[in-house]
Amino acid sequence: MSWARPGIAILPSPDASAFRRFAWCAALVLAALAGLTALCKAGSEQLFAQSRQAMGTTFTIYLYAANEEQASEYFEAAFEEIERLDEALSNYRTSSELSRINRLAANEAVTTDPEVFELLQRSLDYSRRSGGAFDITVGPLMRAWGFFRGKGRYPAAQELAKARVSVGWQRVVLDPATRTVHFLVPGLELDLGGIGKGYAVDRVVVLLREMGVKSALIDAGSSTIYAIGAPPGKPGWNVRVPQPGNRLQAISTVLLRDASLSTSGNYEKYFRLDGRIYCHIMNPQTGEPVQGMLQTTVITPGATDSDALSTAVFVMGPLAGKRLLQSIAGASAFWVLGNPEARRTVAWRWPDRDRRTSRASRAMNSSVAQRNAGP
Amino acid sequence: MSVSISRPGETRAVPPSDQINLGVIGVGSRGKEVMRMMLRIPGVRVQGLCDVYEPRFAEGRKITNEETPIYRDYRQLLDARDLDAIVIATPLSLHADHVIASLESGRHVYGEKTMALTVQECDRIVEAVKRAGKRYQIGLQYHYAPWYREALQRIRAGKLGRVMQVYSYWHRNNSWRRSVSDPKDLKLERLINWRLYRAYSGGLLAELGSHHIDFANQVFGGIPESVIGTGGIDYWKDGREVPDNVQAVYRYPGGGTHFFSAVTTSRLDGSQLRVYGTTGSVVLTQIDGIFYEEPATEQSAALAETVLEHGVITGASYQAELPYRGLGHPIEVPEGKEGNANYACCASFIESVRQNKRPEADERVAWAEGVAVALGNKAIDQGGRLLFAEHVKMPA
């Protein structure tokens, strides 16, 4: 804490003791004010932000900490955890545990560690509950459609037929007794792209909370965002849901607090052919990219859930999607359907900030995602 | 649909005789990572967790996903009957006591690197391994990294010509400090940040340099003959006792040097090992490797002819000795040999226990790395050149 020097007081004045008296008073008031500000600052925390590349995207963490050293310790621990999970869950790295499973599991039952096993169980559970809309085995389809390390292309019929044979979550056998993974068909491969980032965010949230962080925003490439608490003096963290294809234009703004929000869009990777848009999100049932859906955003208490569910309800659409979300406590969703020229939106239990605040300012608190969501 | 129908908690598919029960002493960040790797191996179970920091028990049990027995004293863990092998991931100064006690209890040992803090302690561990007749493996995971193995094979096959230097650095830009829940609790600070205090730690040379030192030992085929070192607490003046800026130069018998540098104030270069041979070089990172052919020297018969006819033109010297900026050849790991270094390291240990055979990174590999680190640190402390022959009993 430092006191401001009453510099004005020593300015030479032409005469007048009155002016001098005034100057002293002003200086004292200024000094007192400066002291007070410094005190407040010392007691409060500052906002820090850091970004790093991981899981094929950019993770950004915003957090409040007492000083730079403390912030740096939080960032190091958080990014170390994300890197650890990337090394376990990546399907791009040959050294990852997922790659090891993909290499071996068609030939033998592969033992894996409890953490990876549990995440695979959760993934298959989502497949079951979403009627196959969420499926971690769509990798061969993604390849056939040119979306693995590429921008997409229309596959040859033969290529597509071949890929479809190697897809299907029912062909993955998990045995909890031996903690093993076994594929019933060759060519099958697991891709945790629709759930891994959410899981990493959940892990970072636990870690940062254990370390004492009270206010933070963890952003996994903007597709999954978790808010720990709220910025000082604010009811929550502002998250803007963009118009599909135009990041600068928000179609909804929500206040997020101790909850997670995930968005899936058809505009991240896609190609156009004969007037149709082919996006990178596959409908596992048809073996083709989902049509007629532009964007889905889901809020749930946890990030693994919101990540998986935003993909699931993108494939399922609002009608079936709502039925699935009803079984998940605290879930809400926002769909943008149609095509870029003719959009329509469907909101379900959606806590749009502006809609509520315009009704009554006292509803401000109840518009915070975490409290409003759920029956 | 399940292959073998059994309920969780029931006997595993691996016959009891093949099950390996591990006890883990030290459940910090490294201990936990080793546990995750070990649990990817069929028939491996963690049956004991030992630590002196209470939160580690819950963290460890989260990884094992069961109510693993816990111990607050390593001697109690060693008294447990059902353990086949012990993983030791404690602060460096405790390695010798923990490793030797584990061996003497009749268990095989997976000991984290560095082997031990001092040359004498390294010697004592080697003797204890011999006495106990048990297996010891050092947790130098890069020793098992597939792209390191592949590079080493090329080096040994002479693809680089004669290797004259290993030039390596591990450069970071952070305090190397872990967050402590109560910063005023000095005991806790030393427990969590043991790497920063001399009583427990060999600093950056031990925690980072050991991997590179092990590789240089493999390249040059033994331990160095001398080392000079330098280092200081130059930037992070936060009460730490180990240097935050370290360089050591090792010389090997027969010619050849290993230069190692660790800084904590720049991450431009990251962690790299550059192996310079007379006809080629290899650059190894934490995920891959690249092979470079030595840039060709120009030789032209046409050029030799014209010099007689036209002579040469004189002028100011202009050719700069620029670094080679061409492309290299990525080191491809053959199919079936790809994989994770940490996993391969743990799998090697379990295999050596099951088949009762020497692991690749055995106590001799560990000793060579351990004494090089210990003497490197001694050189950094006292300055000047230090001869290995005066401080270690050379292995036969």
Contacts between the chains, C-beta under 8 A, distances in Angstrom:
chain1	res1	chain2	res2	distance
A	69	B	175	6.7
A	69	B	177	7.8
A	70	B	179	7.4
A	72	B	174	6.2
A	72	B	175	6.4
A	73	B	175	7.4
A	73	B	177	6.4
A	73	B	178	6.9
A	73	B	179	4.0
A	74	B	179	6.8
A	76	B	174	5.5
A	77	B	178	7.4
A	77	B	179	6.2
A	80	B	29	8.0
A	84	B	33	7.3
A	87	B	340	7.3
A	88	B	36	7.9
A	93	B	287	7.2
A	94	B	333	7.3
A	94	B	338	4.4
A	94	B	339	7.2
A	95	B	146	7.9
A	95	B	287	6.9
A	95	B	338	7.2
A	95	B	339	6.1
A	95	B	340	4.3
A	95	B	341	7.0
A	96	B	340	7.0
A	97	B	40	6.6
A	97	B	340	6.9
A	97	B	343	7.5
A	99	B	338	7.7
A	100	B	40	7.8
A	100	B	339	6.1
A	100	B	340	6.8
A	100	B	343	7.1
A	103	B	338	7.6
A	109	B	3	5.8
A	109	B	4	8.0
A	109	B	13	7.7
A	111	B	39	7.9
A	111	B	40	6.0
A	111	B	41	6.5
A	111	B	42	4.4
A	111	B	43	7.9
A	112	B	39	7.9
A	112	B	40	5.3
A	113	B	36	4.6
A	113	B	37	7.5
A	113	B	39	4.1
A	113	B	40	5.0
A	113	B	63	7.3
A	114	B	39	6.4
A	114	B	63	6.6
A	114	B	64	6.7
A	114	B	65	3.7
A	115	B	36	6.6
A	115	B	63	6.9
A	116	B	40	7.9
A	118	B	65	7.4
A	170	B	1	7.3
A	173	B	1	6.0
A	173	B	2	5.8
A	173	B	3	5.6
A	174	B	2	8.0
A	175	B	2	5.5
A	175	B	3	5.9
A	175	B	4	6.1
A	175	B	6	7.3
A	176	B	7	7.7
A	176	B	8	4.3
A	177	B	4	7.0
A	177	B	6	3.7
A	177	B	7	6.3
A	177	B	8	5.9
A	177	B	9	7.6
A	177	B	10	5.1
A	177	B	11	7.9
A	177	B	12	6.5
A	177	B	13	7.3
A	178	B	4	6.8
A	178	B	6	7.6
A	178	B	12	5.4
A	178	B	13	4.5
A	178	B	14	7.8
A	178	B	42	7.5
A	179	B	39	7.6
A	180	B	3	7.5
A	180	B	13	7.6
A	180	B	42	7.9
A	182	B	3	5.5
A	211	B	179	5.2
A	211	B	181	7.4
A	212	B	181	6.7
